[in-house]
């Protein structure tokens, strides 16, 4: 273990053009994926990298906020910083002026996520281990000290977090086989919104040939019959045993969502993702009741642990799609994972990191917290830009072995 001290914080605005149709959904007609990158420069040449996803325009705003938060980050040995990171995170998120830009949401929260992820990356590199191993090696108390649990006092105290983690410790060995077997993925790139039916058909065949047994389709068309037609085609192509998920990206009203969900019921979707506005908890509650037993997944635009708690308690969703590049980084992801474990809700991350960091976090969630193995989203579009791109073989993520969070980008890659 190296003694590594942070010298300074740097940011970088990285943008990548996508192929025609890739990344599109019913709301976001994107042409770029972008990362607001944090680099923590340490004394001995080691650097920590953190990323959050944007869709290009506005990425520079997040980078400016990273620089502003970076000025507040204590420039101390990384081991000291991470020994009580929950307190550090709360101090950063509650800065008197920057908090006004959230609070705990929006561009300032994305900046905190990038900075936080860089801290975890530097810490793992200093210890010479991948993130999943770093987290599994920590004591229950050390893990709990990473978390800002403010505003959750009636749901999850620090002592309760310690007890939950400790209660699962003796069962870890029976779950560690996932580290060898690999974690199953699902292909979200087969059915982007602007792909025509011929391209959808080709993509499904390729995904099945690569071993995927779960596929996602973007829906939310102006003519809902297009959604039904494409979903029916996907089921026919994928077969009865394949899991199919439908993602509306918040496009529908509650009434529209109910109508389309009824129309696609025969294809047996595994979930309906982001069916309506992400802040409308009551609307999701009504929808969940109307479309049962179809289930709802969301979290891509649920910004913080408080909102996740509210959705969980209301039973407004059935799958928590926490994302460490939308929440305040790895630490808040872990807090949401503990909440979800308490309320017996599966965590199936949204991957604004293209799966690079989350491939570590799902392993920790299963081995250490006892979360069930479901699957992890796979989006391959930017893999050529990462120093250590996630490896998926026969539909499963191969366990990463390189130190850090796997989110270092190749310099100058475009």
Secondary structure as UniProt FT lines:
FT   STRAND          5..17
FT   TURN            20..23
FT   STRAND          32..42
FT   TURN            43..44
FT   STRAND          47..54
FT   TURN            57..58
FT   HELIX           59..70
FT   TURN            71..72
FT   HELIX           78..83
FT   HELIX           85..93
FT   TURN            96..97
FT   HELIX           98..101
FT   HELIX           106..127
FT   HELIX           131..137
FT   HELIX           140..144
FT   TURN            145..146
FT   TURN            150..151
FT   TURN            153..155
FT   HELIX           158..167
FT   HELIX           169..171
FT   HELIX           173..175
FT   TURN            176..177
FT   HELIX           178..181
FT   STRAND          183..191
FT   TURN            193..194
FT   HELIX           197..209
FT   TURN            210..211
FT   STRAND          214..218
FT   HELIX           224..238
FT   TURN            240..241
FT   STRAND          243..247
FT   TURN            249..250
FT   HELIX           254..263
FT   HELIX           265..267
FT   STRAND          271..273
FT   TURN            278..279
FT   HELIX           281..291
FT   TURN            292..293
FT   STRAND          296..298
FT   TURN            300..301
FT   HELIX           305..314
FT   STRAND          319..320
FT   TURN            324..326
FT   HELIX           329..342
FT   TURN            343..344
FT   STRAND          346..347
FT   TURN            352..357
FT   HELIX           358..369
FT   STRAND          376..378
FT   TURN            381..382
FT   HELIX           383..385
FT   TURN            387..388
FT   STRAND          392..393
FT   TURN            394..395
FT   STRAND          396..397
FT   TURN            411..412
//
